[in-house]
């Protein structure tokens, strides 16, 4: 359908801003090129009320991805290489935004180069002690490695992954048993506070360090495309945890938001009022 704005960090940031309805400050640490796509990306972030103070401008091209949808609306991805966000550098602007963060979300794709990996991991070490550090693993072959996973998990206190990714993590760690048992082992191994597993049309499972669990089914949805659905789930999870909502309420809300995003074209649709944070209290 032609070019659309997106990418996991942008999808997450725009979803948080849309869900919060202006009640939280949302920003993004990234980089764009000095090109037309970069200008459009900056405008899109600003339209979603996401701060761009820590978005750097580099000579490399703005990141692009070719998204292909199958008959069921499920996406596959082909990423451009050596793009602006492959060269993230620490800066005063980055330091300022992470120093006051209540939650930060990161994945594996952004760490595909040593340069950006170093900066992202420095961000995680620079946030306040109370900050939620959400590792939304987002494995995108061939741009992930066991090394990056093993470096990232100790820097996180919340893990989010899908039912394709859990078996990979279980295999890396030699874990067996049910999905719930594997999540519990990951929580124990890395001293996580929470772990969330999205299961597509089957819903989602969230567990915490105390052994509390929430398994919720997904509503019936006519899927336009799945791009951005997982990111919107993570955004909802972040807001729910920050606001101290019960696990079942967070899970139900996050599943509803993800289902809505699946029903819309593009990764960052406008969130309707009934799905915003103000309507959940």
N, C-alpha and C positions, 0 to 999 in steps of 0.2 A: 504493500500500500504506500510505498514511498518512505522518506525519512521521518522518523519519530524520535523525540527526545527521550532519553532514558539512560540505563546503566544502573547496576545495583545500588551504589552509594547515593546516586541522585534519586532513584526511585524511593529509597528508604527516607531520605531527607524530605522529599516532597510529600510523601505519605504522612510523616510525622506532622509536618506543617498543616496539611489538610485536615488531619484528624483532630489536631489541637485547636484549630480555628483561631489562631493568633494568640493562644494562651501560653505558648512556650516559644523561646528563641531557638531557631533551628539554623544550623550552619553546615558547611561542607568543606572538607579539606581535599582538594583535587587540583588539577591543572588542565588548561585548555590551550589550544594553539591560537596563533594570530591569524585566524581564518574565519570564513563565513560561518562554519559550523560552531566554532567557539563563541562567536557573537550570539548566535541563536541559542546556544546552551546557556549562556549567561543570562539572556533575556528570559528564558524559560524558568530558570531557578528564581529569578527575581519576581516573576509573575506568581510563582508558588510561595512567595514570601520566605525563601531560603537565603540566608546571608551568604554572600560570595566574597567576604573579606579575606578568606583563606584559600580562594581559588586563584592559583598563579597563572601567568601568561608566559608560555614558552615557545621557542621557535618550531618545535615539532608539531605535527598536525594534531588536531583534536581527535580523541578516540572515536572509533566507529566500530560497529558490529553488524554483521549481516545475520538477520534473524529469519529462520525458515519455520513455518508452522505446518504441522501435519493435519490430517483430516479432523482430528479431535481437538485441534487448537494448541497442542503441545509444541514447545519451541525447541529448536536447536540453534547453536550460535557459532559464528565464525568471526574471530576478532582480528582487527588490524594490529600490526606490531609496531614497535618503536614510536609510540604516540606520546603526547604531552604527559599524561598521568603515569607513564613509565619512569619519569624523571623527577618525582616529588622530592623537594628539598625542605628541610627544616627552616622556618622563618619566624620572625616576630609575630606575624599574623597568625601562623599556625599555633604558636605557643599561647597566644592570647585566647584563641577559641577553645583549646583543649584544657586550659587551666581552670575553666569554670564549668566544665561539662558535667551534667547529671547522668548522661548516658552517651556512649559512643559505640558505633557499629562498624565492624571491619570484616573482610573476607580474605580469600586466598588469591583471587585474580589480580587485585591491586598490588600484590606482593610478588608478582612474577619476575621483577627485576630486583637485583640487590639494592639499587639506589632507593626505590620506593619502599621496599621491605624495611630497610633501615629507618626511614622516616616514619612509616606507619607504626613500627614497634616502639619507636621513641615517643610517639603520641600516646600510646597505651601506658607507657611508664611515667607519663607526665600529667595524667589526669588526677583529679582529687581521689583520696582514698575511698570515698563513698560512691564513686562513679560506677554505674553499670557498664561493663565492658563486654559487649555482645559480639561473639564470633559467629556470624552467619556464614557458614563455611563455603557455600556456593562453589562447588567443585566444577570447573570448566576445563575439560581435557583440551589440550595437553598442558594447561597452564597451572598445574598444581603439583606438589611433591610432598612426600611423607615428611621431609625436612621442614617445610613451611608449616604443615599441620602440627608437628611436634613442637615447633617454636611458638606457634600462636596459641595453642590451648592453655599453656601456663599463664599467658597474659590476659586471659579472659576470665570472667566470672559467670557468664551466661553463654550457653551453646545453643544454636539453632541450626537444624539440618533437616533434610528430607529423607524419604524412605529409600531413595537410591544411594544416598550418602552414608547412612548409618552402617550398612554392611561393609563399606570400605573402611570406616573408622574401626569397626569391630575386628576386621581382618588385620589391620595394622597393629592393633593392641592384643590380638589373640583372645578377644572376648567372644563368648557364645551365650546361648539362652535367648529369651524373649527380647523384643525391642525395649520393653520397660527395664529389664535386667541390665541390658547393655548401656542404656542411658544412666542407670544408677551407678554402674561401674565407672563410667566416664566422669560423673559428678564426684565420685570418691577419689579417683585418680588425680584429678586436677583441681580439687577443692572448689568446684563450681557451686553457685547458688541455685541455678535453675538450668534445665535442659528442655528444649522444645523440639518435637519431631512432627513435621507436617507429613500427612499421608494421602495427599491428593483428595480424591472423592470420598475417602474413608474418614477424613477429618484430621484431628491432631491430638497429640499427647504431650502434656507438660508435666514435669516432675520437679520437685525441689530437693534441697539437701537434707530435709527432714523426712523424706519419703512420702510426702503428700503428692497425690497424682490427680490429674484431670484428663480424662479421655472424652472427647466430644466428637459427634458426627458432623459431617458437612451437609449443608442444605442442598437440595436439588438445584442445579444451576445450568443454564444454557451457556456453554463456554464459547466466547468469541476468541480470546487468546489468553494463555496463561502467563504472558510476560508481565513481570512486576507483582504477581500475586504473592509469591513468597516474601518479597521485600515489604509488601504492605502488611503481611502477617507479622513480620519482625518489628515493624514500626508500631503496630498496635500492641504487641507484646511489651515493647519498651515503655510505652506510655502507661500501660496497665501496671507494670512493675514499679515504675516511678511513683505512681499514685497509690500503691499499696492495695490494689484490688485483689479479691480472692482469685485463686487459680481458675476455677470454673468460669467466673465472669470474664476473665482475661481471654480464656480459650474460646468461649462462645463469641465474644466480640471480634477477636482476631480472625476466626473462621468466617464470620459474616463479612468482614471487610475484604478478605481474600476472595471470597465467592463473588462479591460485587466487582472487584477488579477483573476477575476472570470473565465476567459478563460484559465487559466494556472493551472496545478496541484501545490499544496503547497501554503503557505501563503506569501512567500517572493521571488517571481520570479524576475529575472533581469529586470529592467525597461528600455524599449527601448528609444533610444535617442529622438525620436519625442515626448515622453511624459515627458521628463525631464524639469526642470525649465528653462534651457538655451534656450529651443525651444519655450517657451511661451511668450517671450518678443519681 
